Amino acid sequence: MRSFTYGSTELHHTDCLKWLKSRGEQSIHAVVTDPPYGLTEYTPKEQAKLRAGKGGVWRIPPSFDGNKRAPLPRFTTMSLNDLELMRSFFTEWATALRPALVPGAHVMVACNPLVSPYISMALSEAGLERRGEIVRLVMTMRGGDRPKNAHEEFSDTTVMPRSQWEPWLLYREPIDCKTVADNLRKYKTGALRRINDKQPFGDVIKSHPTRKKERELADHPSLKPQSFLRAVVRASLPLGEGVVLDPFAGSGSTLAAAEAVGYQAIGLEQDAEYFKVARAAIPKLSRLVVPGVEEVSAPVPDDD
């Protein structure tokens, strides 16, 4: 197993299920991850097509206003069998994850509205406790199109709504103390870190598509912006202490966010090319100057 260390961050080139089964019990205090939603888009076969610009299960959109747009997985083509296989995988993953979690550890999983019900059911079936969703408010180029080859005939229609948000499932390993306060004292977990004394962490976060500068540092089709990742990573450790795990590390953006906010983090990535990208990207992304947590979080309404 190849490994890379930078600051308080470890990155391992390995399969996450194998790694989790060998990990010591109750050693992970939070999970923040953007996993593959299906079982095919990150296989060597489909990644080879994507890197060659051929698409496969990936849709490669045309440029818009002179800007190159990121590839998108074709989730609308997934069959019921595909969705059930995905649910089975995430049940296995969450089951393997739970022994490594400290009681009260939060698990934040990036998702997509089309597949989130299946992944949510899987996490619940594995025994994790649902704590809601985090809404990433972001306008993308996904959806909003008229029917293919019938634009003029059905000019007043849209096949799917234009995507303006991204769900992040929020789960928690059940606490084993009588109260959250007791769990915080014993394990340093069970709650989420506030933004400041006056503002709690909220479940709606204003965001934006990942900017060109970040994409140039970390070439990955699902790259999320550092401003958003730093906000959720920071919230994941209520006392700012512990280990954050990203079992689907990709280009290392979550690990870079953890490094930027001063947290210890571990990342796992099985794709050799993305492991190589992450090794180069983590130091550079973590040093980027981005808006603070207060600037990307939705304001708290007045009590009245």
Residue pairs with C-beta under 8 A, 6 or more apart in sequence:
1 12
1 13
1 14
2 12
2 13
2 275
3 10
3 11
3 12
3 13
4 10
4 11
4 12
4 275
4 278
4 279
4 282
5 11
6 259
6 282
6 283
6 286
7 259
7 286
8 258
8 259
8 262
8 263
8 264
8 265
9 255
9 256
9 258
9 259
9 264
9 265
9 266
9 267
9 282
9 286
10 265
10 266
10 267
11 249
11 252
11 255
11 266
11 267
11 268
11 269
11 275
11 278
11 279
11 282
12 19
12 266
12 267
12 268
12 269
13 269
13 270
13 272
13 275
14 268
14 269
14 270
15 268
15 270
16 93
16 96
16 247
16 248
16 268
16 270
17 92
17 93
17 96
19 247
19 268
20 93
20 96
20 97
20 99
20 100
20 247
21 96
23 99
23 100
24 100
25 99
25 100
26 99
26 100
26 101
26 102
26 103
26 187
27 100
27 102
27 243
28 97
28 100
28 101
28 102
28 105
28 242
28 243
28 244
28 245
28 266
29 101
29 102
29 105
29 187
29 188
29 189
29 236
29 237
29 241
29 242
29 243
29 244
30 105
30 106
30 107
30 108
30 189
30 236
30 237
30 242
30 243
30 244
30 245
31 97
31 101
31 105
31 106
31 107
31 108
31 109
31 236
31 244
31 245
31 246
31 247
32 108
32 229
32 232
32 233
32 236
32 244
32 245
32 246
32 254
32 257
32 258
33 108
33 109
33 110
33 245
33 246
33 247
33 248
33 254
34 109
34 110
34 222
34 224
34 248
34 250
34 254
35 90
35 93
35 109
35 110
35 247
35 248
36 42
36 248
37 73
37 75
37 86
37 111
37 112
37 115
37 119
38 57
38 73
38 75
38 78
38 82
38 86
38 115
39 82
39 85
39 86
39 89
40 46
40 57
40 82
41 57
41 58
41 73
42 271
44 271
45 56
46 56
46 57
46 58
47 271
47 273
49 55
49 56
49 58
50 56
50 58
50 60
50 71
50 221
51 273
53 60
55 71
57 73
57 74
57 77
58 71
58 72
58 73
58 74
58 221
59 71
59 72
59 73
59 74
60 71
61 69
61 70
61 71
61 72
61 141
62 69
63 69
64 141
67 212
69 141
70 209
70 210
70 215
70 221
70 222
70 223
71 221
72 142
72 221
75 112
75 114
75 115
76 114
76 160
78 86
78 114
78 115
83 115
83 118
84 118
86 115
86 118
86 119
86 122
87 118
87 119
87 121
87 122
88 122
89 122
90 118
90 119
90 122
90 123
90 126
91 122
91 123
91 125
91 126
93 122
93 126
93 247
94 107
94 122
94 123
94 125
94 126
94 127
94 128
95 126
95 127
97 107
97 126
97 247
98 126
98 127
98 128
98 173
100 245
101 107
101 173
102 173
102 187
102 188
102 189
102 242
103 173
103 174
103 175
103 176
103 177
103 183
103 187
103 189
103 190
104 172
104 173
104 174
104 175
104 176
104 177
104 180
104 183
104 184
104 187
104 189
104 190
104 191
105 172
105 173
105 187
105 189
106 131
106 170
106 171
106 172
106 189
106 192
106 236
107 123
107 128
107 169
107 170
107 171
107 172
107 173
108 134
108 168
108 169
108 170
108 171
108 232
108 236
109 119
109 123
109 168
109 169
109 171
110 166
110 168
110 222
110 224
111 119
111 120
111 166
111 167
111 168
111 169
112 166
112 167
113 163
113 165
113 167
116 133
116 167
116 169
119 169
120 130
120 169
123 130
123 169
123 171
124 130
124 171
127 174
128 171
128 172
128 173
128 174
129 171
129 172
129 173
129 174
130 169
130 170
130 171
131 170
131 171
131 172
132 170
132 203
133 167
133 168
133 169
133 170
133 203
134 167
134 168
134 170
134 203
134 204
134 205
134 232
135 165
135 166
135 167
135 168
135 203
135 204
135 205
136 165
136 166
136 167
136 168
136 205
136 207
136 228
137 164
137 165
137 204
137 205
137 206
137 207
137 298
138 164
138 165
138 166
138 207
138 208
138 209
139 162
139 163
139 164
139 209
140 162
140 163
140 164
140 209
142 162
142 163
143 158
143 159
143 160
143 161
143 162
143 163
144 158
144 160
144 161
144 162
144 163
145 158
145 159
145 160
146 154
146 155
146 157
146 158
146 159
147 153
147 154
147 157
147 159
148 159
166 207
168 232
170 203
172 190
173 189
175 183
175 189
175 190
176 183
177 183
177 185
177 186
177 190
180 190
180 191
183 189
183 190
184 190
184 191
184 238
184 239
188 237
188 238
188 239
188 241
188 242
189 237
189 238
189 242
190 238
191 238
192 200
192 201
192 235
192 236
192 238
193 201
193 234
193 235
193 236
193 237
193 238
193 239
193 240
194 200
194 201
195 201
195 202
195 235
195 293
195 294
195 297
196 294
198 300
199 294
199 297
199 300
200 300
201 235
201 297
202 297
202 298
202 300
204 298
205 228
205 231
205 232
205 296
205 297
205 298
206 296
206 297
206 298
207 225
207 227
207 228
207 296
208 225
208 227
209 225
210 223
210 224
210 225
211 225
213 288
214 223
214 225
214 226
214 253
214 285
214 288
215 223
217 280
217 281
217 284
217 285
217 288
218 251
218 252
218 253
218 256
218 277
218 278
218 281
218 285
219 251
219 277
220 250
220 251
220 253
220 274
220 277
222 250
223 250
223 251
223 253
224 253
224 254
225 290
226 253
226 256
226 257
226 260
226 285
226 288
226 290
227 290
227 291
227 295
227 296
228 296
229 253
229 254
229 256
229 257
230 257
230 260
230 261
230 290
230 293
231 293
231 296
231 297
233 244
233 254
233 257
233 258
233 261
233 263
233 265
234 261
234 263
234 293
236 244
237 244
237 263
240 262
240 263
242 263
242 264
243 264
243 265
243 266
244 254
244 258
244 263
244 264
244 265
244 266
245 265
245 266
245 267
245 268
246 254
246 255
246 265
246 266
246 267
246 268
247 267
247 268
248 268
248 269
249 255
249 267
249 268
249 269
249 274
249 275
249 278
250 269
250 274
250 278
251 274
251 277
251 278
251 281
252 267
252 269
252 277
252 278
252 279
252 281
252 282
252 285
253 281
253 285
254 265
254 267
255 265
255 267
255 278
255 282
256 281
256 282
256 283
256 284
256 285
256 286
256 288
257 285
257 286
258 264
258 265
259 265
259 282
259 286
260 285
260 286
260 287
260 288
267 278
269 275
269 278
